[in-house]
Amino acid sequence: MTDSLGWRMKFGVVAPSTNTSVQPEYDDLRPRGVTNHFSRIVIPDVRVTSDDEFVAMVQLIRDATEAAIDSVMTCSPQHVIMGMSAETFWDGQGRSDDLLARMEKRAGVGVTMGSHACLHAIRQYGDVKRIAVITPYMPVGDAQVHKFFTDNGFEVVTVKGLKCPSPMLIAHVQPDELRRAVLEVDDPSVDLIIQAGTNLALGAVAAEAERWLDKPVLAINTCTYWYALRRHGIDDRIEGYGSLLTEH
């Protein structure tokens, strides 16, 4: 017998308790027969106005992640999605791989992380060499994303960090500000624009921006959910979130 609603796939998702974007975006992307079951990485909505405060916030997430995985595994999901971002990029490719191995060991099932999902998404677009990145982070977080992508052979033309003053307030960045950020990082030499920071609701704006710019614009929540689906042979084409989910 399979789950009556999640008869194709039952995903467990862990995301910070301050995050209000991952759950609605993932639910918008959810095909029929796939269900999302959330567990919260419990952190306070701390002030983040400096690099030191950003590092302290990441440590809060780091300290609470395994408990969130333990919680979601009580519903026996077939796969776990990490609906958090900074930690998955932290200190480059090697540490990201180690984190994935540790999370899979803890969960006892496969895990999809944003960092790895972004790589797989970018590689759908052929010979991409030069990328631009948008984040909600402080400069120390931007440096981690830059290192991860350069570790993987990409030239990072620019990283625009929005310096959001708390983890919860990332979700308050409005579409007009996101549109301006996309236009600011674009350059004729940029092959693709990608975004980190799962509480930054860029999915629909990224889909619009692909039409303005005639190049791929990828949001991390879209990449992560797409990769989790495709890893399990679920190839539904989903409208409204850009070319990744309609063409790949």
N, C-alpha and C positions, 0 to 999 in steps of 0.2 A: 504494500500500500504506500502511496506517496501523499504528500501534503495536498489537501483538496484545492487550495488556491495556488500554491507554489509547485505545481505539478511538473514544470520544466526546470525550475531552479529556485532554491531558497537561499538568498544571500544574507549573511550576517554583516552588519556594517558598524564600525566603530568610528565615532566622531566626537570632537570636544563638546562639552555641555554648552559652551558659549556659541556654538555654530548653528545658525538658522538657515543656511543655504544648501548644505549637502542634501538633507532629507527631501526638501521639495524638488530640487533638481533631479535627484535620483528617481524620485517617484514619477516625474515627468518623462523620464527615459525608460521606464519599466514596461517591457512588453507583457502581453497577456500570458499568464502562466508563470510569471517570475514575481517573487515577492522579496521585499527588503525589510530586514528586522534590525532595528537600531539599538545599540548600546552606547551609553555616553561615557566619554573620558571626562571625569568630573574635575573641573578646574574653576577657580574664581575668575571673574572678569577683571583681571588686574590691569593697572595702568601700564601702557607700553609706549614710552616716549624717548627711549634711548636704547642703544645696543645692549647695555647690561640688563635692562628690563626685558628686552626681547629674549635674551638667552635664559633669563629666569622663567619666563613664560613657557618656553620650549621645555625646560626641565620639569615644570609642573605636568605638562602633557606626557613627557617621557615616563614620569613616575607613576602615572595613573593608567597607562595604556593596557598593561597586561591584565589588570582587574577588569577592564571593559571587555577584553577578549574573553576572559573566563565567564563573564556574565552572558555575553551573546551566545556562547557555545551551548548554553543550557537549552536552546531551542533547536539544536542539531542542524545548523546550516550546513550546506554542502561546500560553501566557499565563503571566505571573509574578505571584505573590502575595507581598506584603511581610508576613511574619509577625513584624513588630516594630511598636511602637506610638508611643513618645514622639516620635521624630523626625518622624513623619507629622503630628503635631499642632503641632509647634514653631513658635512665632511667628505663629500664626493662619492664616487661609484663604489669603492670598496666597502665603506661603512654602510651604504645603502643595501648592498648585497647581504652583509652580515645581519642587518636589521630584518630583512625579509626572511632569512633563514631562521632567525630567532622567533619571529612572529608565527611562522608556519609550524615550528616545533611546539609553540605554546598552544596554538589552535588545533593542531592535529589534522588540519585540512589546508588546501591551497589558499594563498593570500595574494591579493592584488594591491599594490601600492601606487600612489600617484607618480612617483619618480620614474619607475619602470614603465608604467603605462604611457607616460609622455614620450618616452623613447620609442616605444612600439608605434605610437600614433604618428610621430614625426616621420618614421621610416616608411609609412604608407605613401608618402608624397615624393618618393624618388630621391634624387640626388640633392638633398637639402644640406647646405653648408653653413649658411649665415642665418642666425636667428636673433630675434629680439624678444625680450621677456618682460612681462608685467607681474608685479607682486603687490601684496598689501604690507610688505615687511619693512623693518628698519634695515639700514645698510649691512649689518652683520648677517641677516637672513638672505639678503640679495647675493652676498658673496658666496653663500653655500649653494644657491641655485646656479650661479655662474660656474662654480667649480664642478658641479655635477655634470653640466652640459659640456664643458670643455674637456672633462675626463673622457667623455664619449665622442670626442672628435669634432664638436661643433664650434664655430666661431660665434661668440656671443657679442653682437654688435652693441647692444645696450640693454641694461636692466633698469626699468623704472619701478622703484618702490614707492608705494603710496603712503607709507609711514602711518598706518592706521593706529589710533591711540589706545585701543584695547582690542582683545580678540573678538568680543561681541560686536564692536563698532565696525569691524570689517564689513559686515553685512549691510551697513548703512550707506555704503558707497553707491551712489545712484547711477543709472545707466548713462546719463549725460557725461559724468566724470569718467566713466569707463570708456566711452566713445572717444573722449579727448585723449585718454592715455594711449589707446590704440593708434590714433593718428600721430601722436607725439613720437612713438617708438618706430613707426613705419619709416622706411627709407627704400628707394629703388633697389638697393643692393641686398635688402633683407628678403630671404626666401620664404620665411614663415615666422609668424608671431605666436608665442605660447604664453600661458598664464599659469602661475602657481598661486597657492593660497585658497583652500577649499571653501572658505566662507565668503569669498569674493564671487558674486553671482554674475559671471561673465558669459554663461552659455548662450543665451539668446542674443546678446550683443555681439559675440564672436561670430555667430551665424550671419548677422546683418553685415558685419565688417568684411566678411569674405566677398560679399557682393560689391562693396565699395572699392575694395583694394585689389580684387582679382588675385588673391593669394590665400593660402591656408591661415586661419586664425583659430587657435585651439585653446579651449578652456580645460583646466585640469579635471573638473568634475565630469565633463563629457569624455575626456580621454580615459579616465579611470573606469567609469561604468562601461564604456565601449569595450575596453580591453577585457574586463571581467566577463562580459557577455560572449565575446568572440572566443575566449579561451575555452568556453563550454559549448561551442558550436551553435550558439544562438545568434543568428545572422539577420534578424529583423532590421529593416530600414526604418529609421525613426526621423520624422520631419521636425524642423524647428530649431535644431541644435547644430546645424552645419554639415559640411561635406563628410566629415568623419563617419557619421552615422547614416548617411544616405548613400555613400559611395564606397565604403570600405568595410 
